[in-house]
Amino acid sequence: MRFAPHTDEDVGRMLEAIGLRSLDDLFDQIPPSVRLDRPLDLPDGASEMEVLADLEALAGRNRSADDLVCFAGAGAYDHYVPAVVWALAGRSEFATSYTPYQPELSQGVLQALFEYQSMICELTRLEVANASLYDGATALAEAVNVARSALGRERVLVSGGVDPRYVETLRTFGRGAGYEPEVFPIPLGRGGEPPVGPDVAAVIVQHPNAYGVLEPARELFEIAHQAGARAIHVFDPLSLGVLAPPGELGADLAVAEGQGLGNHLSFGGPYLGVIAARMEDVRRLPGRIVGETVDVDGMVGYVLTLQAREQHIRREKATSNICTNQTLMAIAATVYLAWLGPQGLVELGRQCAAKAAYAAERLTEIPGVELLFPGAPFFKEFALRLPRPASTVRDALVDRGFLAGVPLPDADGHALLVAVTERRSRAEIESFAEAMREVLA
C-alpha cells in the first residue's frame, strides 16, 4: 500500500457510488484496439539501465516531424520555434510557477500574462482576452457558454467548415449544458446559410476553415447579428498577418488553438486555448484575467482581477468550472509574438500563403490529382482529391520521408488535407510533388 493510497474497500465504495462493477468498467469507452489486455512485458531482474535502453529503442521506432518533411496540419502545425522562446519560457521561475494568487510574489508571471492578453487583443482587434485556456476546442465551448449566458438563448449553429473535433467537444459540453450544436452545410467548401432565428445564441464560423478554405466570414457574421446572435470566429493566429482580424470582420468572440505560437507539436500537447471578446462580455469570460494597476506608492503592478466570476470564489455562480490554464504555453506564445513582431507576422503569413499556393500548383500537375474545392481561396492548407485512397498514399509517402498530410472522409476517403508552413522550402515542395507522382504512378 506504500504507493497505492486507496484500499480495496475505498475502491469498492467508489464503484458502488457510480454504479460500476469493476475498475475495468471505467475504461469501457476506450476502444479495445488501443487497450493493453495483458501485463507489461518487462524482463525479470532487469536493471534500470537495461529497461531504459529498451524503452529508448522502442521510442526510436517512432517517425516524428523531426524525422520527416511535414506537410500535415489539421490544427497542429510544423511552424518554426525560435530558440529564444523556450530559453526564456523554460526558465525555472516560469516552468514551476503556480496560479499567481499572491501578486506580491508573482509580478513576473503576471506581467508576462498581461502582455500575452494585450498581444491577443491587438491580434484579434477585440477589447479583452483572458490568460489562456486548455486548447482551441475547449475555448470554443467556453465561448458558446458566454454567448448563451449573455443572450439567454439555447440554439448554437456551427458551420460545416468547423473542425469536426471541435464540434464533438461542443456536443460533449452541450450534453451537460442543455444544447446540441446544429451543423449547417457549406456548399463548395465554404459559405452556407445559417438557419438563424430569435432563439439562436451563437453562429460559429472557422476562417480559414477545416479544409483550409477562406470563409465569407464578414457576411456570415452579419447574418448572425441581424438575428441578434453572437458571432464566434475560430481563427488561426498566424493568419492574421495577411487576413483581416476577427474584430474587423464583426466577430463578438474569437477563439483559437495557440500551438503555432511558439509551441512544438509535442505529439499532441500540451497546447493552449486562446479566447478574446468585446468588453461587454468581460465578466462572462472564463479563466484568469490579469489586470494592470498601481500600488500605494504609485508604482505599476499586476493582479488577477474580476475573480468574483471564478469557481474558487463563487463556485455555483462561476462563469466556468475552469480552475487552471496553460500558463507556461501562454508565456511561450508571448515570447514568440514579441520575437516575431508585427512585420514578422506579416512576412510569415505571406510565406505560408505563397508556399501553399506553389505546392497546390505543383501537386495538381500530377495526373488524377485535383483540388477538392477548385477556385476556393485558401491560406496555408488545401484539400486534394486523389485517384487512390488518401490513407494509402500517406503511408507510402512516409517511406519516402514525407508526412504527407491528413486524410479526410470526403470524396470516399480519397481526400488529403495538405499544410504548408514557412518551414517548407521550395526544394522540399518539389521533392514532395515528385514523390507523390511516383506513388500514384
C-alpha positions in Angstrom: 0.0 0.0 0.0 3.0 2.3 0.0 2.3 3.6 -3.4 -1.5 2.9 -3.6 -3.4 5.1 -1.2 -6.8 3.6 -1.8 -7.8 0.4 -0.1 -9.9 -2.3 -1.7 -12.8 -1.0 0.5 -12.3 2.5 -0.8 -12.4 1.3 -4.4 -15.5 -0.8 -3.8 -17.3 2.1 -2.2 -16.4 4.4 -5.1 -17.6 1.8 -7.7 -20.8 1.3 -5.8 -21.5 5.1 -5.8 -21.1 5.4 -9.5 -22.9 2.2 -10.4 -20.0 0.2 -11.8 -18.8 -3.4 -11.1 -15.1 -3.1 -11.6 -12.3 -0.7 -12.4 -12.2 -2.1 -15.9 -15.7 -0.7 -16.4 -14.2 2.8 -16.0 -12.4 2.3 -19.3 -15.2 0.8 -21.4 -15.3 3.9 -23.7 -11.7 3.4 -24.8 -11.6 1.2 -27.9 -10.2 -2.3 -27.2 -7.8 -1.9 -30.0 -5.8 0.7 -28.1 -6.0 -1.0 -24.6 -3.4 -3.5 -23.3 -5.2 -6.7 -22.2 -2.1 -8.3 -20.7 0.5 -7.3 -18.0 3.5 -5.2 -19.1 6.2 -7.5 -20.7 9.1 -6.4 -18.5 12.0 -8.7 -18.1 12.5 -10.1 -14.6 15.5 -8.8 -12.8 16.4 -6.2 -15.4 18.3 -3.1 -14.2 17.1 0.4 -14.7 19.8 0.9 -17.3 18.6 -2.1 -19.3 14.9 -1.2 -19.2 15.8 2.4 -20.2 17.8 1.1 -23.2 14.8 -1.0 -24.3 12.4 2.0 -23.9 14.7 4.2 -26.0 14.9 1.6 -28.7 11.1 1.4 -28.8 10.8 5.2 -28.9 13.3 5.3 -31.8 10.9 3.4 -33.9 8.6 6.4 -34.0 8.7 8.7 -37.1 8.1 12.3 -36.0 8.0 15.6 -37.7 11.7 15.9 -36.8 12.4 12.8 -39.0 10.0 13.5 -41.8 9.3 16.6 -44.0 6.0 17.6 -42.5 3.0 18.6 -44.7 0.4 17.6 -42.1 -1.7 20.1 -40.3 -5.4 20.0 -39.5 -5.0 22.1 -36.3 -1.4 21.2 -35.3 1.3 22.8 -37.5 5.0 22.5 -38.0 5.9 26.2 -37.6 9.4 27.2 -36.7 10.0 27.7 -32.9 12.8 30.1 -32.3 15.5 29.1 -29.8 14.7 32.2 -27.6 11.2 31.0 -26.9 12.0 28.1 -24.7 15.3 29.6 -23.5 13.0 32.1 -21.7 9.8 30.2 -21.2 11.7 27.2 -19.8 13.3 29.3 -17.0 12.5 27.8 -13.6 10.5 30.8 -12.4 8.1 30.2 -15.3 8.2 26.5 -15.7 7.5 25.8 -12.0 5.1 28.7 -11.3 1.6 28.2 -9.9 -1.5 30.3 -10.3 -0.4 33.8 -9.1 -2.9 34.3 -6.3 -0.3 36.3 -4.4 0.6 39.2 -6.6 3.4 40.5 -4.4 5.2 37.2 -5.1 4.3 36.8 -8.8 4.9 40.1 -10.6 7.0 38.5 -13.3 4.4 35.9 -14.3 1.6 38.3 -14.0 3.3 40.9 -16.2 4.1 38.2 -18.8 0.4 37.1 -18.9 -0.7 40.7 -19.1 1.5 41.2 -22.1 0.0 37.9 -23.6 -3.5 39.3 -23.2 -2.5 42.6 -24.7 -1.0 40.9 -27.7 -4.1 38.7 -28.3 -6.3 41.8 -28.1 -4.0 43.5 -30.7 -4.1 40.5 -32.9 -7.8 40.0 -32.8 -8.9 43.7 -32.6 -11.1 42.7 -29.7 -11.1 44.5 -26.3 -10.4 41.8 -23.8 -8.7 38.4 -23.6 -8.0 36.1 -20.7 -4.7 34.4 -19.7 -5.4 31.3 -21.8 -7.4 28.1 -21.7 -6.7 24.4 -22.2 -6.9 24.2 -26.1 -8.8 25.5 -29.1 -11.7 23.1 -28.8 -12.5 23.8 -25.1 -12.0 27.6 -25.8 -14.8 27.3 -28.3 -17.1 25.6 -25.8 -16.4 28.4 -23.3 -17.2 31.0 -26.0 -20.5 29.3 -26.5 -21.2 29.4 -22.8 -20.5 33.2 -22.9 -22.9 33.7 -25.8 -25.7 31.6 -24.2 -25.3 33.3 -20.9 -25.3 36.8 -22.4 -28.4 36.3 -24.5 -30.4 33.7 -22.6 -30.9 31.7 -25.8 -30.4 28.0 -26.4 -29.6 27.2 -30.1 -26.0 27.0 -31.3 -25.3 27.0 -35.1 -22.0 25.6 -36.4 -20.7 25.9 -39.9 -19.9 22.7 -41.7 -16.4 24.1 -42.1 -15.6 23.9 -38.4 -13.1 21.2 -37.3 -15.3 18.1 -36.5 -13.3 17.5 -33.3 -14.3 20.9 -32.1 -17.9 20.0 -32.9 -17.6 16.8 -30.9 -16.2 18.8 -28.0 -19.3 21.1 -28.2 -21.6 18.0 -28.2 -19.8 16.8 -25.0 -20.2 20.1 -23.2 -23.7 20.6 -24.6 -25.0 17.3 -23.1 -24.4 18.8 -19.7 -25.4 22.4 -20.5 -28.6 21.6 -22.4 -27.9 22.3 -26.0 -27.0 20.3 -29.1 -24.8 22.1 -31.7 -26.6 22.3 -35.1 -24.2 21.9 -38.1 -25.3 23.7 -41.2 -23.9 22.6 -44.6 -21.4 24.5 -46.7 -21.6 24.4 -50.5 -18.3 24.0 -52.3 -16.3 24.0 -49.1 -17.3 27.5 -47.9 -20.2 29.8 -47.1 -23.6 28.2 -46.2 -26.7 29.9 -44.9 -27.0 29.6 -41.1 -30.7 29.0 -40.2 -30.8 31.8 -37.7 -33.8 32.8 -35.6 -34.7 34.7 -32.4 -33.7 31.6 -30.3 -30.1 31.4 -31.7 -27.3 32.3 -29.2 -24.3 31.9 -31.4 -23.2 31.3 -35.0 -19.8 29.7 -35.3 -17.5 30.1 -38.3 -14.0 28.8 -38.7 -11.9 31.0 -41.0 -9.7 29.6 -42.5 -12.0 26.5 -42.2 -11.1 22.9 -41.6 -10.5 22.4 -45.3 -8.1 25.4 -45.3 -10.6 27.5 -47.3 -11.3 31.1 -46.5 -14.9 31.7 -45.5 -17.0 34.8 -46.3 -16.9 35.5 -42.6 -18.0 39.1 -42.7 -21.2 38.2 -44.4 -21.9 35.2 -42.1 -21.3 37.3 -39.0 -23.7 40.0 -40.4 -26.4 37.3 -40.7 -25.8 36.4 -37.1 -26.1 39.9 -35.9 -29.3 40.5 -37.8 -30.8 37.8 -35.7 -29.3 39.2 -32.5 -26.9 36.3 -32.1 -23.3 36.3 -31.1 -20.8 35.7 -33.9 -17.9 33.4 -32.9 -14.8 33.2 -35.0 -12.5 30.2 -34.8 -9.2 31.6 -36.3 -5.6 30.8 -37.0 -3.4 33.3 -35.1 -0.6 33.1 -37.7 -3.0 34.0 -40.5 -3.6 37.5 -39.1 -0.5 39.0 -40.7 -2.4 38.7 -44.1 -6.1 38.2 -43.2 -8.4 40.6 -41.5 -8.7 40.1 -37.7 -11.9 38.8 -36.1 -12.9 42.1 -34.6 -12.8 43.8 -38.0 -14.8 41.0 -39.6 -17.6 41.5 -37.0 -16.8 38.7 -34.5 -18.1 39.1 -31.0 -15.9 36.3 -29.7 -12.7 34.8 -31.2 -11.1 31.5 -30.2 -8.1 29.7 -31.5 -5.6 26.9 -30.9 -2.4 28.5 -29.8 0.0 25.7 -30.6 1.6 27.5 -33.6 2.6 30.4 -31.3 6.0 29.1 -30.2 4.8 25.7 -29.0 6.2 22.5 -30.5 4.0 19.7 -32.0 4.9 17.6 -29.0 2.9 14.5 -30.0 -0.4 16.4 -29.5 0.2 18.7 -26.5 0.1 20.4 -24.2 -1.2 23.3 -26.2 -3.2 26.4 -25.2 -6.6 27.8 -25.9 -7.0 31.5 -27.0 -10.1 33.4 -26.3 -11.0 37.1 -26.8 -14.2 39.1 -26.6 -15.7 42.5 -26.6 -15.8 44.4 -23.3 -19.5 43.8 -22.8 -18.7 40.2 -22.1 -15.7 40.7 -19.8 -17.5 39.5 -16.7 -18.6 36.3 -18.5 -15.2 35.3 -19.7 -13.8 32.1 -18.1 -10.4 31.6 -16.5 -7.8 34.1 -15.3 -7.7 37.7 -16.3 -4.7 39.8 -15.3 -5.1 43.5 -14.8 -2.7 46.4 -14.5 -2.9 48.7 -11.5 -0.8 50.8 -9.2 0.3 50.2 -5.6 0.2 52.6 -2.7 3.4 54.2 -3.9 2.0 54.7 -7.4 4.2 52.0 -8.9 2.7 49.9 -11.7 1.7 46.4 -10.6 -0.3 43.4 -11.9 -3.0 41.4 -10.2 -5.6 38.8 -11.0 -8.8 40.7 -11.5 -12.6 40.1 -11.7 -12.2 37.0 -9.7 -15.8 37.0 -8.5 -16.5 35.2 -11.8 -14.4 32.3 -10.8 -15.2 28.9 -9.3 -12.7 29.2 -6.4 -14.7 32.1 -5.0 -18.4 31.7 -6.0 -18.4 28.1 -7.2 -22.1 27.7 -8.2 -22.3 31.2 -9.7 -19.0 31.0 -11.6 -18.9 31.6 -15.4 -17.0 28.3 -15.8 -15.5 25.4 -13.9 -12.1 26.2 -15.4 -9.7 26.2 -12.5 -6.4 26.4 -14.2 -5.0 27.2 -17.7 -1.9 26.6 -19.9 0.1 29.4 -18.4 3.5 28.1 -19.5 2.3 27.7 -23.1 0.9 31.2 -23.0 4.2 32.6 -21.8 5.9 30.8 -24.7 3.3 32.4 -27.0 4.2 35.8 -25.5 7.9 35.4 -26.2 7.2 34.1 -29.7 4.9 37.0 -30.6 7.4 39.5 -29.2 10.2 37.9 -31.2 8.1 37.8 -34.4 6.8 41.4 -34.1 4.1 42.9 -36.5 6.3 42.8 -39.6 7.4 39.3 -38.8 3.8 38.2 -38.6 3.1 39.7 -42.0 6.1 38.0 -43.6 5.3 34.7 -42.0 1.7 34.9 -43.4 3.0 35.8 -46.8 5.4 32.9 -46.9 2.8 30.4 -45.8 0.3 31.6 -48.4 2.8 31.8 -51.2 4.3 28.4 -50.5 0.9 26.7 -50.1 -0.1 28.2 -53.5 3.0 26.9 -55.1 2.6 23.4 -53.6 -1.0 23.2 -54.7 0.1 24.2 -58.2 2.8 21.5 -58.4 0.7 18.8 -56.9 -2.3 19.4 -59.2 0.0 18.9 -62.2 0.1 15.2 -61.3 -2.4 13.2 -63.4 -5.5 12.4 -61.4 -4.8 15.0 -58.6 -7.1 18.0 -58.3 -8.2 20.4 -55.6 -11.2 19.2 -53.7 -12.7 22.7 -54.0 -11.4 24.2 -57.2 -11.4 28.0 -57.2 -11.9 28.3 -53.4 -9.4 30.7 -51.8 -7.1 29.2 -49.1 -4.3 30.3 -46.8 -1.8 27.6 -45.8 -3.9 24.4 -46.2 -5.7 22.9 -49.1 -7.6 19.7 -49.7 -6.7 17.4 -52.6 -8.8 14.8 -54.3 -6.5 11.8 -55.1 -7.0 8.9 -57.5 -6.3 6.4 -54.7 -7.3 6.3 -51.0 -5.6 9.1 -49.1 -4.5 6.9 -46.2 -2.7 4.5 -48.6 -0.9 7.4 -50.3 0.0 8.9 -47.0 1.5 5.6 -45.7 3.5 5.2 -48.9 4.9 8.7 -48.7 6.2 8.0 -45.1 8.6 5.5 -46.6 9.9 8.3 -48.9 10.5 10.7 -46.0 7.3 12.8 -46.0 4.5 13.2 -43.6 2.1 13.9 -46.4 -1.0 15.3 -44.8 -4.2 14.3 -43.1 -6.7 12.0 -44.8 -10.3 13.4 -44.8 -13.5 11.4 -45.0 -14.6 13.4 -48.1 -14.5 12.1 -51.6 -15.0 8.5 -50.4 -11.7 8.7 -48.5 -9.7 10.0 -51.4 -9.3 13.5 -49.9 -6.0 14.6 -48.4 -5.5 17.8 -46.4 -2.1 19.3 -47.1 -0.5 22.1 -44.9 2.5 24.2 -46.0 4.1 26.4 -43.4 7.0 28.9 -43.6 9.4 26.0 -42.7 8.9 24.2 -46.1 11.5 25.1 -48.7 11.0 25.2 -52.5 13.2 22.1 -52.7 11.1 20.2 -50.2 7.9 21.1 -52.1 9.5 19.9 -55.4 10.6 16.7 -53.8 7.2 16.1 -52.2 5.4 16.6 -55.6 7.9 14.2 -57.3 7.4 11.6 -54.5 3.6 11.9 -54.8 3.9 11.4 -58.6 5.9 8.2 -58.1 3.4 6.8 -55.5 0.4 7.5 -57.8 2.1 6.2 -61.0 
